[in-house]
Amino acid sequence: MRKLPHSFFEQKTLKVARELIGKTLVRKIGNKTVKEIITEVEAYIGPHDLASHSSKGRTKRTEVMHAQAGTIYVYFIYGMYWMLNIVTEEKDFPAAVLIRATEKVKGPGRVAREFGIDKSLNGKMLNEETGLWIEDAPSVPHTQVIKTPRIGVDYAGAWKDKPYRFILKN
């Protein structure tokens, strides 16, 4: 399969999020390669999105969200889980897509654990050198994708209800 070019991630965040459903997340560490279809994602779009880390301003933690599209943004949550995000849109506009699930792994913390993702990848690009990339696949029909509000963002006011979560049916 063909790796998604960085230009794919330069598109609007909601388009990238929707189109990531059905693509293949690939992690290569040494001689071991893990590949699974992405089945659930969430979009976080700019400093005005109160559910996004970037709503707190440009900080050391969120600096990577201002990087080039296709940059890996990894952060630690609840003192126990790494979370995998991919930066989207144009440089200096803080937006990203969280990978929430794959065909066999449900939950963003579990995805990071199963794919060996940790802070060492933060700020690096999706490519063979980092051992993490996404391969292309045919687009999933709209009838096979469910849009819902994001999870765990009750603090975000009206932004908690935005349908920025995309899930592959079944």
C-alpha positions as CSV (number, residue, x, y, z in Angstrom):
1,M,0.0,0.0,0.0
2,R,1.0,3.6,-0.6
3,K,1.8,5.8,2.4
4,L,-0.4,8.9,2.8
5,P,1.6,12.0,1.7
6,H,2.0,14.8,4.1
7,S,-0.3,16.9,1.8
8,F,-3.2,14.7,2.9
9,F,-2.8,16.1,6.4
10,E,-2.7,19.7,5.1
11,Q,-6.5,19.5,4.4
12,K,-9.2,20.8,6.8
13,T,-9.1,18.8,10.0
14,L,-12.7,17.4,9.7
15,K,-11.9,16.2,6.2
16,V,-8.7,14.5,7.4
17,A,-10.5,12.9,10.3
18,R,-13.3,11.6,8.2
19,E,-10.9,10.3,5.5
20,L,-8.7,8.5,8.1
21,I,-11.5,6.0,8.7
22,G,-10.5,2.9,6.9
23,K,-6.9,3.9,6.4
24,T,-4.2,1.7,7.9
25,L,-2.0,2.7,10.9
26,V,1.4,1.1,10.6
27,R,4.1,0.8,13.3
28,K,7.5,-0.8,12.6
29,I,9.9,-1.4,15.5
30,G,12.9,-3.5,14.5
31,N,11.7,-6.5,12.5
32,K,8.1,-6.3,13.9
33,T,5.4,-4.5,12.0
34,V,1.9,-3.9,13.3
35,K,-0.8,-2.8,10.8
36,E,-4.5,-2.2,11.6
37,I,-7.4,-0.3,10.0
38,I,-8.3,2.9,11.8
39,T,-11.9,2.7,13.0
40,E,-12.4,5.8,15.2
41,V,-10.9,9.3,15.4
42,E,-11.7,12.7,16.9
43,A,-10.9,16.1,15.4
44,Y,-9.6,19.1,17.4
45,I,-9.6,22.3,15.4
46,G,-7.7,25.5,16.4
47,P,-7.5,27.8,19.5
48,H,-11.2,28.5,19.4
49,D,-12.1,24.8,20.0
50,L,-12.5,24.7,23.8
51,A,-12.0,20.9,23.7
52,S,-8.5,21.3,22.1
53,H,-5.3,21.7,24.1
54,S,-4.6,24.7,21.8
55,S,-7.4,26.6,23.4
56,K,-5.1,27.3,26.4
57,G,-2.7,29.2,24.1
58,R,0.7,28.4,22.6
59,T,2.6,26.5,25.3
60,K,5.5,24.1,25.5
61,R,2.9,21.2,25.4
62,T,1.0,22.5,22.4
63,E,3.9,23.8,20.4
64,V,3.9,20.6,18.3
65,M,0.3,21.4,17.3
66,H,1.6,24.4,15.4
67,A,4.0,22.2,13.4
68,Q,3.8,21.0,9.8
69,A,0.9,18.8,8.9
70,G,1.8,15.1,9.3
71,T,3.7,15.8,12.5
72,I,3.0,13.3,15.4
73,Y,1.6,14.9,18.6
74,V,1.8,12.5,21.6
75,Y,0.7,13.5,25.1
76,F,0.3,11.8,28.4
77,I,-3.1,11.6,30.1
78,Y,-4.4,10.4,33.5
79,G,-0.8,9.7,34.5
80,M,-1.0,6.4,32.5
81,Y,-1.8,6.7,28.8
82,W,-0.1,8.1,25.8
83,M,-2.4,9.5,23.1
84,L,-1.6,9.6,19.4
85,N,-2.6,12.6,17.4
86,I,-1.6,13.7,13.9
87,V,-1.2,17.5,13.2
88,T,-3.4,18.8,10.4
89,E,-4.0,22.0,8.3
90,E,-1.4,24.7,7.7
91,K,1.7,25.4,9.8
92,D,1.0,27.6,12.9
93,F,-2.7,26.7,13.0
94,P,-3.0,24.3,15.9
95,A,-5.2,21.4,14.8
96,A,-4.9,17.6,15.1
97,V,-6.7,14.3,14.8
98,L,-6.7,11.8,17.8
99,I,-6.6,8.2,16.8
100,R,-9.1,6.6,19.1
101,A,-9.4,3.0,17.8
102,T,-8.3,0.4,15.3
103,E,-10.0,-2.8,14.1
104,K,-8.6,-4.8,17.1
105,V,-7.7,-2.1,19.6
106,K,-10.4,0.1,21.2
107,G,-9.5,3.2,23.2
108,P,-6.8,5.7,22.4
109,G,-4.5,4.8,25.3
110,R,-4.6,1.1,24.2
111,V,-3.8,2.1,20.6
112,A,-0.7,3.9,21.8
113,R,0.3,1.0,24.0
114,E,-0.3,-1.7,21.3
115,F,1.6,0.3,18.7
116,G,4.5,1.2,21.0
117,I,3.8,4.9,20.8
118,D,5.3,7.2,23.5
119,K,6.8,10.6,23.9
120,S,9.8,9.7,21.9
121,L,7.7,10.2,18.8
122,N,6.3,13.6,19.8
123,G,7.2,16.3,17.2
124,K,8.5,13.8,14.6
125,M,7.0,13.2,11.2
126,L,4.9,10.2,10.1
127,N,7.4,8.3,7.9
128,E,9.5,5.1,7.7
129,E,12.3,6.8,9.6
130,T,10.1,7.2,12.7
131,G,8.6,3.8,12.1
132,L,5.0,5.2,12.2
133,W,2.9,6.0,9.2
134,I,-0.5,5.7,7.7
135,E,-1.2,3.8,4.5
136,D,-3.9,4.8,2.0
137,A,-7.0,2.7,1.3
138,P,-10.2,3.3,-0.6
139,S,-12.5,5.8,1.0
140,V,-15.2,4.4,3.2
141,P,-18.7,5.2,2.0
142,H,-20.4,7.9,4.1
143,T,-23.2,5.5,5.0
144,Q,-20.5,3.4,6.8
145,V,-19.3,6.3,9.0
146,I,-21.1,7.5,12.2
147,K,-20.5,11.1,13.4
148,T,-20.9,11.8,17.1
149,P,-19.8,14.3,19.7
150,R,-16.3,13.8,21.2
151,I,-15.8,11.8,24.4
152,G,-14.6,13.3,27.7
153,V,-14.8,17.0,26.9
154,D,-17.7,18.1,29.0
155,Y,-15.7,21.1,30.1
156,A,-15.7,22.5,26.6
157,G,-19.1,24.3,26.6
158,A,-20.9,24.2,23.3
159,W,-17.8,22.5,21.8
160,K,-18.6,19.3,23.6
161,D,-21.5,18.7,21.3
162,K,-19.7,19.2,18.0
163,P,-19.9,16.0,15.9
164,Y,-16.2,15.8,15.5
165,R,-15.9,12.0,16.3
166,F,-16.0,9.6,13.4
167,I,-16.6,5.9,13.8
168,L,-16.6,3.0,11.3
169,K,-19.9,1.1,11.6
170,N,-19.6,-2.4,12.9
